[in-house]
Amino acid sequence: MIRYFGFLIILVSVVSLWGCKEESQENQFVREGIVAEVSDAHVFIYEEQPGIDRILTKEEVTSKSIQSSSFGFDEQISNIEVGDKVKVWYDALDTSSPSSGHGTKIELIKRP
């Protein structure tokens, strides 16, 4: 019986890790999204929504409970604008709604 539970725990752990959508590289994770708000060292992104072509505001994103994240960076963010699709690397993220974390790198994927 103990062997069965041990096997079950290992199986669930492997499936959980395998099912993660976020990429891991050198203890960092990646999240993609649309920029709803950007300032000197802060960016708020939300998950792209099928069927919605316009750029949503931060207030619209939070009121509609769309998956979103807020990232603070140690350095100033440049060349990123509201509406851009970006990829954010981060090393820490809390589980609040919206989630917030520490960004380590941001990359522009495409402009609207």
N, CA, C and O atoms as a printed pandas DataFrame, in Angstrom:
     atom_number atom_name residue_name chain_id  residue_number  x_coord  y_coord  z_coord
0              1         N          MET        A               1    0.820   -1.189    0.000
1              2        CA          MET        A               1    0.000    0.000    0.000
2              3         C          MET        A               1    0.870    1.263    0.000
3              4         O          MET        A               1    0.569    2.228   -0.702
4              5         N          ILE        A               2    1.946    1.251    0.788
5              6        CA          ILE        A               2    2.847    2.396    0.840
6              7         C          ILE        A               2    3.529    2.585   -0.511
7              8         O          ILE        A               2    3.733    3.717   -0.948
8              9         N          ARG        A               3    3.884    1.477   -1.180
9             10        CA          ARG        A               3    4.502    1.567   -2.502
10            11         C          ARG        A               3    3.540    2.227   -3.493
11            12         O          ARG        A               3    3.948    3.037   -4.326
12            13         N          TYR        A               4    2.273    1.872   -3.390
13            14        CA          TYR        A               4    1.261    2.429   -4.279
14            15         C          TYR        A               4    1.167    3.951   -4.105
15            16         O          TYR        A               4    1.146    4.684   -5.094
16            17         N          PHE        A               5    1.110    4.427   -2.861
17            18        CA          PHE        A               5    1.030    5.862   -2.602
18            19         C          PHE        A               5    2.307    6.570   -3.030
19            20         O          PHE        A               5    2.250    7.681   -3.556
20            21         N          GLY        A               6    3.445    5.948   -2.816
21            22        CA          GLY        A               6    4.714    6.529   -3.263
22            23         C          GLY        A               6    4.743    6.693   -4.773
23            24         O          GLY        A               6    5.142    7.738   -5.286
24            25         N          PHE        A               7    4.315    5.649   -5.483
25            26        CA          PHE        A               7    4.252    5.711   -6.939
26            27         C          PHE        A               7    3.274    6.788   -7.399
27            28         O          PHE        A               7    3.555    7.524   -8.345
28            29         N          LEU        A               8    2.138    6.877   -6.736
29            30        CA          LEU        A               8    1.123    7.869   -7.080
30            31         C          LEU        A               8    1.650    9.294   -6.884
31            32         O          LEU        A               8    1.403   10.165   -7.718
32            33         N          ILE        A               9    2.360    9.530   -5.809
33            34        CA          ILE        A               9    2.927   10.857   -5.539
34            35         C          ILE        A               9    3.949   11.224   -6.611
35            36         O          ILE        A               9    3.956   12.353   -7.102
36            37         N          ILE        A              10    4.803   10.283   -6.973
37            38        CA          ILE        A              10    5.800   10.543   -8.012
38            39         C          ILE        A              10    5.117   10.820   -9.349
39            40         O          ILE        A              10    5.509   11.739  -10.068
40            41         N          LEU        A              11    4.110   10.038   -9.679
41            42        CA          LEU        A              11    3.391   10.218  -10.937
42            43         C          LEU        A              11    2.723   11.590  -11.007
43            44         O          LEU        A              11    2.812   12.270  -12.029
44            45         N          VAL        A              12    2.064   11.995   -9.943
45            46        CA          VAL        A              12    1.404   13.303   -9.905
46            47         C          VAL        A              12    2.440   14.425  -10.028
47            48         O          VAL        A              12    2.196   15.414  -10.719
48            49         N          SER        A              13    3.577   14.283   -9.374
49            50        CA          SER        A              13    4.631   15.297   -9.457
50            51         C          SER        A              13    5.152   15.439  -10.881
51            52         O          SER        A              13    5.321   16.554  -11.375
52            53         N          VAL        A              14    5.404   14.322  -11.535
53            54        CA          VAL        A              14    5.915   14.359  -12.908
54            55         C          VAL        A              14    4.893   14.991  -13.848
55            56         O          VAL        A              14    5.248   15.827  -14.678
56            57         N          VAL        A              15    3.644   14.602  -13.722
57            58        CA          VAL        A              15    2.593   15.155  -14.582
58            59         C          VAL        A              15    2.434   16.653  -14.326
59            60         O          VAL        A              15    2.236   17.417  -15.271
60            61         N          SER        A              16    2.515   17.079  -13.085
61            62        CA          SER        A              16    2.390   18.501  -12.755
62            63         C          SER        A              16    3.514   19.310  -13.378
63            64         O          SER        A              16    3.275   20.374  -13.950
64            65         N          LEU        A              17    4.723   18.818  -13.272
65            66        CA          LEU        A              17    5.857   19.530  -13.851
66            67         C          LEU        A              17    5.791   19.534  -15.370
67            68         O          LEU        A              17    6.134   20.532  -16.004
68            69         N          TRP        A              18    5.360   18.441  -15.949
69            70        CA          TRP        A              18    5.271   18.323  -17.395
70            71         C          TRP        A              18    4.192   19.241  -17.950
71            72         O          TRP        A              18    4.320   19.725  -19.075
72            73         N          GLY        A              19    3.148   19.486  -17.200
73            74        CA          GLY        A              19    2.024   20.282  -17.665
74            75         C          GLY        A              19    2.226   21.779  -17.576
75            76         O          GLY        A              19    1.377   22.533  -18.052
76            77         N          CYS        A              20    3.308   22.237  -16.989
77            78        CA          CYS        A              20    3.542   23.673  -16.874
78            79         C          CYS        A              20    3.712   24.289  -18.253
79            80         O          CYS        A              20    4.420   23.738  -19.096
80            81         N          LYS        A              21    3.071   25.426  -18.490
81            82        CA          LYS        A              21    3.163   26.105  -19.771
82            83         C          LYS        A              21    4.348   27.063  -19.808
83            84         O          LYS        A              21    4.758   27.494  -20.886
84            85         N          GLU        A              22    4.892   27.396  -18.666
85            86        CA          GLU        A              22    5.965   28.367  -18.614
86            87         C          GLU        A              22    7.303   27.683  -18.847
87            88         O          GLU        A              22    7.547   26.583  -18.352
88            89         N          GLU        A              23    8.168   28.353  -19.612
89            90        CA          GLU        A              23    9.485   27.815  -19.893
90            91         C          GLU        A              23   10.406   28.122  -18.718
91            92         O          GLU        A              23   10.326   29.195  -18.120
92            93         N          SER        A              24   11.260   27.196  -18.399
93            94        CA          SER        A              24   12.226   27.401  -17.333
94            95         C          SER        A              24   13.622   27.374  -17.932
95            96         O          SER        A              24   13.950   26.476  -18.707
96            97         N          GLN        A              25   14.444   28.353  -17.578
97            98        CA          GLN        A              25   15.804   28.398  -18.077
98            99         C          GLN        A              25   16.656   29.073  -17.016
99           100         O          GLN        A              25   16.442   30.238  -16.679
100          101         N          GLU        A              26   17.618   28.334  -16.496
101          102        CA          GLU        A              26   18.520   28.862  -15.478
102          103         C          GLU        A              26   17.750   29.484  -14.313
103          104         O          GLU        A              26   18.009   30.631  -13.946
104          105         N          ASN        A              27   16.824   28.754  -13.737
105          106        CA          ASN        A              27   16.016   29.188  -12.594
106          107         C          ASN        A              27   15.170   30.420  -12.892
107          108         O          ASN        A              27   14.837   31.183  -11.986
108          109         N          GLN        A              28   14.823   30.613  -14.159
109          110        CA          GLN        A              28   13.949   31.712  -14.531
110          111         C          GLN        A              28   12.767   31.166  -15.312
111          112         O          GLN        A              28   12.832   30.078  -15.885
112          113         N          PHE        A              29   11.702   31.924  -15.325
113          114        CA          PHE        A              29   10.482   31.533  -16.016
114          115         C          PHE        A              29   10.134   32.607  -17.036
115          116         O          PHE        A              29   10.643   33.726  -16.968
116          117         N          VAL        A              30    9.267   32.264  -17.977
117          118        CA          VAL        A              30    8.899   33.191  -19.042
118          119         C          VAL        A              30    7.384   33.278  -19.139
119          120         O          VAL        A              30    6.682   32.273  -19.025
120          121         N          ARG        A              31    6.898   34.476  -19.349
121          122        CA          ARG        A              31    5.471   34.688  -19.561
122          123         C          ARG        A              31    5.312   35.659  -20.734
123          124         O          ARG        A              31    6.036   36.650  -20.829
124          125         N          GLU        A              32    4.363   35.368  -21.621
125          126        CA          GLU        A              32    4.059   36.247  -22.747
126          127         C          GLU        A              32    2.733   36.945  -22.496
127          128         O          GLU        A              32    1.843   36.396  -21.848
128          129         N          GLY        A              33    2.610   38.161  -23.015
129          130        CA          GLY        A              33    1.356   38.869  -22.865
130          131         C          GLY        A              33    1.345   40.195  -23.591
131          132         O          GLY        A              33    2.326   40.594  -24.218
132          133         N          ILE        A              34    0.213   40.869  -23.490
133          134        CA          ILE        A              34    0.007   42.183  -24.092
134          135         C          ILE        A              34    0.191   43.236  -22.996
135          136         O          ILE        A              34   -0.327   43.082  -21.889
136          137         N          VAL        A              35    0.920   44.292  -23.303
137          138        CA          VAL        A              35    1.191   45.349  -22.327
138          139         C          VAL        A              35   -0.044   46.239  -22.184
139          140         O          VAL        A              35   -0.520   46.817  -23.161
140          141         N          ALA        A              36   -0.552   46.342  -20.962
141          142        CA          ALA        A              36   -1.680   47.229  -20.663
142          143         C          ALA        A              36   -1.203   48.507  -19.987
143          144         O          ALA        A              36   -1.870   49.540  -20.047
144          145         N          GLU        A              37   -0.036   48.426  -19.339
145          146        CA          GLU        A              37    0.500   49.588  -18.623
146          147         C          GLU        A              37    2.012   49.437  -18.536
147          148         O          GLU        A              37    2.518   48.347  -18.266
148          149         N          VAL        A              38    2.729   50.526  -18.762
149          150        CA          VAL        A              38    4.189   50.489  -18.662
150          151         C          VAL        A              38    4.678   51.814  -18.089
151          152         O          VAL        A              38    4.179   52.882  -18.443
152          153         N          SER        A              39    5.664   51.726  -17.195
153          154        CA          SER        A              39    6.303   52.922  -16.652
154          155         C          SER        A              39    7.806   52.665  -16.624
155          156         O          SER        A              39    8.277   51.702  -17.228
156          157         N          ASP        A              40    8.554   53.503  -15.937
157          158        CA          ASP        A              40   10.018   53.420  -15.956
158          159         C          ASP        A              40   10.563   52.017  -15.715
159          160         O          ASP        A              40   11.364   51.525  -16.509
160          161         N          ALA        A              41   10.148   51.371  -14.645
161          162        CA          ALA        A              41   10.692   50.050  -14.296
162          163         C          ALA        A              41    9.580   49.062  -13.944
163          164         O          ALA        A              41    9.780   48.156  -13.135
164          165         N          HIS        A              42    8.413   49.241  -14.554
165          166        CA          HIS        A              42    7.252   48.413  -14.223
166          167         C          HIS        A              42    6.443   48.153  -15.486
167          168         O          HIS        A              42    6.290   49.037  -16.330
168          169         N          VAL        A              43    5.923   46.923  -15.612
169          170        CA          VAL        A              43    5.062   46.586  -16.744
170          171         C          VAL        A              43    3.921   45.701  -16.253
171          172         O          VAL        A              43    4.122   44.821  -15.416
172          173         N          PHE        A              44    2.722   45.942  -16.782
173          174        CA          PHE        A              44    1.542   45.132  -16.473
174          175         C          PHE        A              44    1.104   44.485  -17.777
175          176         O          PHE        A              44    0.770   45.181  -18.736
176          177         N          ILE        A              45    1.103   43.136  -17.819
177          178        CA          ILE        A              45    0.730   42.421  -19.040
178          179         C          ILE        A              45   -0.462   41.510  -18.771
179          180         O          ILE        A              45   -0.707   41.104  -17.635
180          181         N          TYR        A              46   -1.195   41.198  -19.833
181          182        CA          TYR        A              46   -2.319   40.273  -19.708
182          183         C          TYR        A              46   -2.268   39.256  -20.839
183          184         O          TYR        A              46   -1.667   39.485  -21.889
184          185         N          GLU        A              47   -2.916   38.130  -20.590
185          186        CA          GLU        A              47   -2.964   37.051  -21.571
186          187         C          GLU        A              47   -3.794   37.487  -22.771
187          188         O          GLU        A              47   -4.886   38.033  -22.617
188          189         N          GLU        A              48   -3.266   37.241  -23.967
189          190        CA          GLU        A              48   -3.974   37.602  -25.193
190          191         C          GLU        A              48   -5.331   36.900  -25.236
191          192         O          GLU        A              48   -5.429   35.705  -24.956
192          193         N          GLN        A              49   -6.377   37.654  -25.592
193          194        CA          GLN        A              49   -7.740   37.133  -25.599
194          195         C          GLN        A              49   -8.235   36.936  -27.027
195          196         O          GLN        A              49   -8.276   37.894  -27.799
196          197         N          PRO        A              50   -8.615   35.705  -27.394
197          198        CA          PRO        A              50   -9.141   35.480  -28.739
198          199         C          PRO        A              50  -10.427   36.272  -28.963
199          200         O          PRO        A              50  -11.297   36.320  -28.093
200          201         N          GLY        A              51  -10.536   36.883  -30.121
201          202        CA          GLY        A              51  -11.741   37.635  -30.457
202          203         C          GLY        A              51  -11.731   39.079  -29.997
203          204         O          GLY        A              51  -12.631   39.838  -30.354
204          205         N          ILE        A              52  -10.736   39.483  -29.211
205          206        CA          ILE        A              52  -10.640   40.877  -28.762
206          207         C          ILE        A              52   -9.457   41.510  -29.483
207          208         O          ILE        A              52   -8.303   41.165  -29.227
208          209         N          ASP        A              53   -9.757   42.443  -30.391
209          210        CA          ASP        A              53   -8.712   43.067  -31.204
210          211         C          ASP        A              53   -8.170   44.356  -30.604
211          212         O          ASP        A              53   -7.075   44.790  -30.961
212          213         N          ARG        A              54   -8.915   44.968  -29.705
213          214        CA          ARG        A              54   -8.457   46.238  -29.142
214          215         C          ARG        A              54   -7.604   46.002  -27.898
215          216         O          ARG        A              54   -7.638   44.927  -27.300
216          217         N          ILE        A              55   -6.848   47.013  -27.526
217          218        CA          ILE        A              55   -5.994   46.940  -26.342
218          219         C          ILE        A              55   -6.846   47.224  -25.111
219          220         O          ILE        A              55   -7.567   48.220  -25.063
220          221         N          LEU        A              56   -6.761   46.350  -24.123
221          222        CA          LEU        A              56   -7.524   46.521  -22.886
222          223         C          LEU        A              56   -6.730   47.354  -21.890
223          224         O          LEU        A              56   -5.499   47.327  -21.885
224          225         N          THR        A              57   -7.444   48.097  -21.045
225          226        CA          THR        A              57   -6.794   48.839  -19.969
226          227         C          THR        A              57   -6.581   47.906  -18.777
227          228         O          THR        A              57   -7.162   46.822  -18.712
228          229         N          LYS        A              58   -5.754   48.334  -17.852
229          230        CA          LYS        A              58   -5.510   47.544  -16.641
230          231         C          LYS        A              58   -6.819   47.321  -15.886
231          232         O          LYS        A              58   -7.056   46.227  -15.373
232          233         N          GLU        A              59   -7.662   48.336  -15.814
233          234        CA          GLU        A              59   -8.933   48.231  -15.105
234          235         C          GLU        A              59   -9.853   47.203  -15.768
235          236         O          GLU        A              59  -10.516   46.427  -15.080
236          237         N          GLU        A              60   -9.894   47.197  -17.107
237          238        CA          GLU        A              60  -10.720   46.219  -17.823
238          239         C          GLU        A              60  -10.218   44.797  -17.588
239          240         O          GLU        A              60  -11.006   43.870  -17.398
240          241         N          VAL        A              61   -8.913   44.641  -17.602
241          242        CA          VAL        A              61   -8.310   43.316  -17.398
242          243         C          VAL        A              61   -8.665   42.780  -16.020
243          244         O          VAL        A              61   -9.086   41.631  -15.890
244          245         N          THR        A              62   -8.497   43.604  -14.992
245          246        CA          THR        A              62   -8.771   43.133  -13.631
246          247         C          THR        A              62  -10.265   42.932  -13.392
247          248         O          THR        A              62  -10.652   42.005  -12.679
248          249         N          SER        A              63  -11.113   43.783  -13.974
249          250        CA          SER        A              63  -12.555   43.620  -13.759
250          251         C          SER        A              63  -13.105   42.383  -14.462
251          252         O          SER        A              63  -14.103   41.815  -14.019
252          253         N          LYS        A              64  -12.467   41.959  -15.552
253          254        CA          LYS        A              64  -12.913   40.767  -16.285
254          255         C          LYS        A              64  -12.190   39.502  -15.826
255          256         O          LYS        A              64  -12.398   38.429  -16.393
256          257         N          SER        A              65  -11.350   39.620  -14.815
257          258        CA          SER        A              65  -10.588   38.491  -14.260
258          259         C          SER        A              65   -9.767   37.762  -15.321
259          260         O          SER        A              65   -9.691   36.534  -15.320
260          261         N          ILE        A              66   -9.161   38.518  -16.215
261          262        CA          ILE        A              66   -8.271   37.952  -17.230
262          263         C          ILE        A              66   -6.918   37.705  -16.572
263          264         O          ILE        A              66   -6.450   38.520  -15.777
264          265         N          GLN        A              67   -6.287   36.573  -16.906
265          266        CA          GLN        A              67   -4.988   36.262  -16.312
266          267         C          GLN        A              67   -4.004   37.370  -16.665
267          268         O          GLN        A              67   -3.819   37.703  -17.836
268          269         N          SER        A              68   -3.379   37.933  -15.642
269          270        CA          SER        A              68   -2.474   39.055  -15.843
270          271         C          SER        A              68   -1.377   39.034  -14.796
271          272         O          SER        A              68   -1.483   38.365  -13.769
272          273         N          SER        A              69   -0.311   39.791  -15.082
273          274        CA          SER        A              69    0.828   39.855  -14.172
274          275         C          SER        A              69    1.446   41.240  -14.215
275          276         O          SER        A              69    1.442   41.918  -15.243
276          277         N          SER        A              70    1.973   41.635  -13.078
277          278        CA          SER        A              70    2.668   42.899  -12.939
278          279         C          SER        A              70    4.120   42.588  -12.588
279          280         O          SER        A              70    4.384   41.813  -11.669
280          281         N          PHE        A              71    5.062   43.190  -13.314
281          282        CA          PHE        A              71    6.477   42.915  -13.077
282          283         C          PHE        A              71    7.237   44.204  -12.817
283          284         O          PHE        A              71    7.075   45.193  -13.532
284          285         N          GLY        A              72    8.065   44.178  -11.785
285          286        CA          GLY        A              72    8.979   45.265  -11.508
286          287         C          GLY        A              72   10.374   44.851  -11.944
287          288         O          GLY        A              72   10.764   43.695  -11.778
288          289         N          PHE        A              73   11.119   45.787  -12.498
289          290        CA          PHE        A              73   12.468   45.524  -12.986
290          291         C          PHE        A              73   13.474   46.378  -12.229
291          292         O          PHE        A              73   13.135   47.448  -11.723
292          293         N          ASP        A              74   14.716   45.900  -12.154
293          294        CA          ASP        A              74   15.774   46.660  -11.494
294          295         C          ASP        A              74   16.244   47.829  -12.353
295          296         O          ASP        A              74   16.745   48.825  -11.832
296          297         N          GLU        A              75   16.083   47.706  -13.668
297          298        CA          GLU        A              75   16.525   48.748  -14.586
298          299         C          GLU        A              75   15.329   49.341  -15.319
299          300         O          GLU        A              75   14.244   48.760  -15.342
300          301         N          GLN        A              76   15.546   50.499  -15.912
301          302        CA          GLN        A              76   14.484   51.181  -16.640
302          303         C          GLN        A              76   14.108   50.395  -17.899
303          304         O          GLN        A              76   14.973   49.855  -18.588
304          305         N          ILE        A              77   12.813   50.341  -18.186
305          306        CA          ILE        A              77   12.298   49.670  -19.382
306          307         C          ILE        A              77   12.289   50.683  -20.518
307          308         O          ILE        A              77   11.805   51.804  -20.361
308          309         N          SER        A              78   12.830   50.278  -21.665
309          310        CA          SER        A              78   12.812   51.176  -22.819
310          311         C          SER        A              78   12.285   50.436  -24.042
311          312         O          SER        A              78   12.381   49.212  -24.133
312          313         N          ASN        A              79   11.734   51.185  -24.966
313          314        CA          ASN        A              79   11.270   50.653  -26.247
314          315         C          ASN        A              79   10.068   49.714  -26.127
315          316         O          ASN        A              79    9.820   48.924  -27.037
316          317         N          ILE        A              80    9.325   49.783  -25.036
317          318        CA          ILE        A              80    8.113   48.986  -24.852
318          319         C          ILE        A              80    6.950   49.956  -24.669
319          320         O          ILE        A              80    7.039   50.903  -23.887
320          321         N          GLU        A              81    5.854   49.714  -25.400
321          322        CA          GLU        A              81    4.693   50.599  -25.347
322          323         C          GLU        A              81    3.426   49.803  -25.047
323          324         O          GLU        A              81    3.388   48.586  -25.231
324          325         N          VAL        A              82    2.398   50.495  -24.589
325          326        CA          VAL        A              82    1.095   49.870  -24.358
326          327         C          VAL        A              82    0.615   49.262  -25.674
327          328         O          VAL        A              82    0.674   49.903  -26.723
328          329         N          GLY        A              83    0.139   48.022  -25.607
329          330        CA          GLY        A              83   -0.346   47.315  -26.785
330          331         C          GLY        A              83    0.658   46.354  -27.391
331          332         O          GLY        A              83    0.288   45.491  -28.187
332          333         N          ASP        A              84    1.937   46.492  -27.022
333          334        CA          ASP        A              84    2.964   45.585  -27.538
334          335         C          ASP        A              84    2.766   44.184  -26.978
335          336         O          ASP        A              84    2.334   44.019  -25.838
336          337         N          LYS        A              85    3.084   43.176  -27.783
337          338        CA          LYS        A              85    3.138   41.805  -27.281
338          339         C          LYS        A              85    4.578   41.577  -26.855
339          340         O          LYS        A              85    5.505   41.801  -27.633
340          341         N          VAL        A              86    4.767   41.125  -25.602
341          342        CA          VAL        A              86    6.110   40.971  -25.049
342          343         C          VAL        A              86    6.296   39.599  -24.415
343          344         O          VAL        A              86    5.342   38.869  -24.147
344          345         N          LYS        A              87    7.550   39.288  -24.192
345          346        CA          LYS        A              87    7.938   38.096  -23.444
346          347         C          LYS        A              87    8.723   38.606  -22.242
347          348         O          LYS        A              87    9.676   39.371  -22.397
348          349         N          VAL        A              88    8.323   38.183  -21.041
349          350        CA          VAL        A              88    8.971   38.634  -19.805
350          351         C          VAL        A              88    9.600   37.440  -19.103
351          352         O          VAL        A              88    8.933   36.438  -18.846
352          353         N          TRP        A              89   10.894   37.552  -18.795
353          354        CA          TRP        A              89   11.573   36.553  -17.978
354          355         C          TRP        A              89   11.504   37.041  -16.536
355          356         O          TRP        A              89   11.682   38.230  -16.271
356          357         N          TYR        A              90   11.250   36.134  -15.615
357          358        CA          TYR        A              90   11.158   36.519  -14.208
358          359         C          TYR        A              90   11.711   35.405  -13.332
359          360         O          TYR        A              90   11.779   34.245  -13.740
360          361         N          ASP        A              91   12.106   35.784  -12.116
361          362        CA          ASP        A              91   12.653   34.793  -11.186
362          363         C          ASP        A              91   11.782   34.600   -9.957
363          364         O          ASP        A              91   12.027   33.694   -9.159
364          365         N          ALA        A              92   10.774   35.437   -9.797
365          366        CA          ALA        A              92    9.861   35.294   -8.658
366          367         C          ALA        A              92    8.497   35.832   -9.061
367          368         O          ALA        A              92    8.391   36.841   -9.758
368          369         N          LEU        A              93    7.443   35.133   -8.604
369          370        CA          LEU        A              93    6.078   35.548   -8.924
370          371         C          LEU        A              93    5.160   35.091   -7.803
371          372         O          LEU        A              93    5.147   33.911   -7.453
372          373         N          ASP        A              94    4.388   36.020   -7.233
373          374        CA          ASP        A              94    3.442   35.603   -6.198
374          375         C          ASP        A              94    2.138   35.146   -6.852
375          376         O          ASP        A              94    1.953   35.289   -8.060
376          377         N          THR        A              95    1.258   34.606   -6.050
377          378        CA          THR        A              95    0.034   34.009   -6.591
378          379         C          THR        A              95   -1.198   34.887   -6.394
379          380         O          THR        A              95   -2.323   34.391   -6.439
380          381         N          SER        A              96   -0.998   36.166   -6.180
381          382        CA          SER        A              96   -2.145   37.060   -6.027
382          383         C          SER        A              96   -2.848   37.218   -7.379
383          384         O          SER        A              96   -2.391   36.685   -8.390
384          385         N          SER        A              97   -3.939   37.939   -7.386
385          386        CA          SER        A              97   -4.642   38.178   -8.642
386          387         C          SER        A              97   -4.849   39.677   -8.816
387          388         O          SER        A              97   -5.667   40.245   -8.093
388          389         N          PRO        A              98   -4.169   40.339   -9.716
389          390        CA          PRO        A              98   -3.183   39.799  -10.642
390          391         C          PRO        A              98   -1.880   39.456   -9.929
391          392         O          PRO        A              98   -1.549   40.033   -8.894
392          393         N          SER        A              99   -1.153   38.509  -10.505
393          394        CA          SER        A              99    0.119   38.114   -9.906
394          395         C          SER        A              99    1.141   39.233  -10.099
395          396         O          SER        A              99    1.026   40.042  -11.020
396          397         N          SER        A             100    2.128   39.267   -9.228
397          398        CA          SER        A             100    3.191   40.262   -9.372
398          399         C          SER        A             100    4.521   39.597   -9.084
399          400         O          SER        A             100    4.611   38.656   -8.296
400          401         N          GLY        A             101    5.550   40.104   -9.739
401          402        CA          GLY        A             101    6.848   39.479   -9.568
402          403         C          GLY        A             101    7.993   40.373   -9.987
403          404         O          GLY        A             101    7.818   41.543  -10.328
404          405         N          HIS        A             102    9.180   39.774   -9.948
405          406        CA          HIS        A             102   10.412   40.470  -10.289
406          407         C          HIS        A             102   10.848   40.054  -11.689
407          408         O          HIS        A             102   11.230   38.905  -11.908
408          409         N          GLY        A             103   10.792   40.981  -12.628
409          410        CA          GLY        A             103   11.218   40.713  -13.997
410          411         C          GLY        A             103   12.719   40.870  -14.140
411          412         O          GLY        A             103   13.322   41.761  -13.541
412          413         N          THR        A             104   13.318   39.996  -14.939
413          414        CA          THR        A             104   14.760   40.069  -15.170
414          415         C          THR        A             104   15.097   40.488  -16.596
415          416         O          THR        A             104   16.191   40.991  -16.853
416          417         N          LYS        A             105   14.160   40.284  -17.527
417          418        CA          LYS        A             105   14.389   40.640  -18.930
418          419         C          LYS        A             105   13.033   40.794  -19.609
419          420         O          LYS        A             105   12.082   40.085  -19.281
420          421         N          ILE        A             106   12.954   41.722  -20.554
421          422        CA          ILE        A             106   11.730   41.890  -21.341
422          423         C          ILE        A             106   12.118   42.014  -22.807
423          424         O          ILE        A             106   13.084   42.693  -23.157
424          425         N          GLU        A             107   11.341   41.342  -23.659
425          426        CA          GLU        A             107   11.642   41.324  -25.090
426          427         C          GLU        A             107   10.369   41.616  -25.882
427          428         O          GLU        A             107    9.314   41.040  -25.616
428          429         N          LEU        A             108   10.482   42.507  -26.849
429          430        CA          LEU        A             108    9.360   42.834  -27.723
430          431         C          LEU        A             108    9.162   41.704  -28.727
431          432         O          LEU        A             108   10.104   41.305  -29.411
432          433         N          ILE        A             109    7.928   41.186  -28.815
433          434        CA          ILE        A             109    7.600   40.160  -29.804
434          435         C          ILE        A             109    7.011   40.821  -31.040
435          436         O          ILE        A             109    7.453   40.562  -32.159
436          437         N          LYS        A             110    5.990   41.696  -30.833
437          438        CA          LYS        A             110    5.435   42.431  -31.975
438          439         C          LYS        A             110    4.665   43.651  -31.499
439          440         O          LYS        A             110    4.184   43.708  -30.367
440          441         N          ARG        A             111    4.563   44.616  -32.387
441          442        CA          ARG        A             111    3.795   45.834  -32.143
442          443         C          ARG        A             111    2.415   45.671  -32.753
443          444         O          ARG        A             111    2.256   44.921  -33.717
444          445         N          PRO        A             112    1.404   46.360  -32.210
445          446        CA          PRO        A             112    0.048   46.226  -32.778
446          447         C          PRO        A             112   -0.057   46.840  -34.172
447          448         O          PRO        A             112   -1.127   46.808  -34.781
